[in-house]
Amino acid sequence: MQSLGRHVLAELYGCKFEVLNDIKQVEGIMVNAALEAGAEIREFVFHKFSPQGISGVVVISESHLAIHTWPELGYAAVDVFTCGDKVNPWDACNYLEAMFGATDIKASEVQRGIIEEREMRLVANI
């Protein structure tokens, strides 16, 4: 069986408040994480909440990176979903861990779109 994509769900703890609460820094880090993983960026959007916290998404040709931050807790929830075999979602996660100054990360990978080989051949012939 083959999967269509890899989806890493990451929880970053012990991150720097001043980074997680700065929309320009979060945006720049997320965009660079996509580039570090070898992705092709299509567009991105980020929103700053009051009194704190940021949500955002980077749309890539291979799928997306998304984040929501809780600066007051030093915590960020991140999704990195990539399709194909040219982009490694773990490269993006490792970059994010370093740039946010995380002291701990809990992450797991889910294979998305598990398609049996026979179904892949049928789709390819359409």
C-alpha positions in Angstrom: 0.0 0.0 0.0 1.0 3.6 -0.7 0.0 6.8 1.0 -0.7 10.1 -0.7 0.7 12.2 2.1 2.5 12.5 5.4 0.8 14.6 8.2 2.9 15.5 11.2 1.0 16.8 14.2 3.5 18.6 16.5 3.1 20.1 20.0 5.9 22.5 20.9 6.4 23.3 24.6 8.6 25.8 26.4 8.7 28.2 23.5 9.6 31.9 23.8 6.7 34.2 24.6 8.1 37.1 22.6 8.4 34.9 19.4 5.0 33.1 19.7 3.2 36.5 20.2 4.9 38.3 17.3 2.9 37.8 14.1 5.8 38.8 11.8 8.2 36.4 13.5 5.7 33.5 13.4 4.9 34.2 9.8 8.5 34.3 8.8 9.4 31.2 10.7 6.5 29.2 9.2 7.3 30.3 5.7 11.0 29.4 6.2 10.0 26.1 7.7 8.2 25.3 4.5 11.2 26.3 2.4 13.5 24.2 4.7 11.4 21.2 4.0 11.7 21.8 0.2 8.1 23.0 -0.4 6.8 25.4 -3.0 4.9 28.2 -1.3 1.6 29.3 -2.8 0.3 31.8 -0.2 0.0 32.4 3.5 -2.3 34.2 6.0 -1.8 34.9 9.7 -4.0 36.5 12.3 -3.1 38.0 15.7 -5.6 37.6 18.5 -6.1 39.9 21.5 -4.6 39.9 24.0 -2.2 37.2 22.6 -1.9 34.3 20.3 -1.5 33.8 16.5 -3.1 31.4 14.0 -1.9 31.0 10.5 -1.5 28.8 7.5 1.1 28.4 4.7 -0.4 26.9 1.6 2.2 24.9 -0.3 1.9 23.0 -3.6 2.4 19.9 -1.5 -0.4 20.8 1.0 0.0 23.0 4.0 1.6 24.1 7.3 -0.7 25.4 10.1 -0.1 26.8 13.5 -1.9 28.2 16.6 0.1 29.7 19.4 -0.6 30.2 23.1 2.3 32.5 24.0 1.3 32.8 27.7 1.8 29.0 28.0 4.9 28.8 25.7 2.9 26.4 23.6 2.3 26.0 19.8 0.2 23.4 18.0 1.5 22.7 14.5 0.3 20.7 11.5 2.7 19.9 8.6 0.9 18.0 5.8 2.9 17.1 2.7 2.1 15.1 -0.4 4.5 13.4 -2.7 8.0 12.3 -1.8 10.1 15.5 -2.4 9.1 17.4 0.8 10.0 16.0 4.3 7.6 17.3 7.0 10.1 16.5 9.7 12.6 19.0 8.3 9.9 21.7 8.8 9.2 20.5 12.4 12.9 20.4 13.4 13.2 24.0 12.1 10.2 25.1 14.0 11.4 23.5 17.2 14.7 25.4 16.9 13.3 28.8 15.9 10.6 28.8 18.5 13.1 27.8 21.2 11.1 24.9 22.3 12.3 22.9 25.2 10.1 19.9 24.3 8.3 18.6 21.3 5.8 15.8 21.0 5.1 14.8 17.4 3.5 12.0 15.5 3.1 11.2 11.8 0.0 10.0 10.2 0.0 8.5 6.7 -2.9 10.1 4.8 -4.7 8.7 1.8 -3.6 5.1 2.1 -4.4 3.6 -1.3 -3.9 0.0 -2.3 -1.6 -0.6 -5.3 -4.5 -1.8 -7.5 -6.5 1.4 -6.9 -3.4 3.5 -7.7 -3.1 1.7 -11.1 -6.8 2.3 -11.8 -6.5 6.0 -11.1 -3.3 6.3 -13.2 -5.1 4.8 -16.2 -8.0 7.2 -16.1 
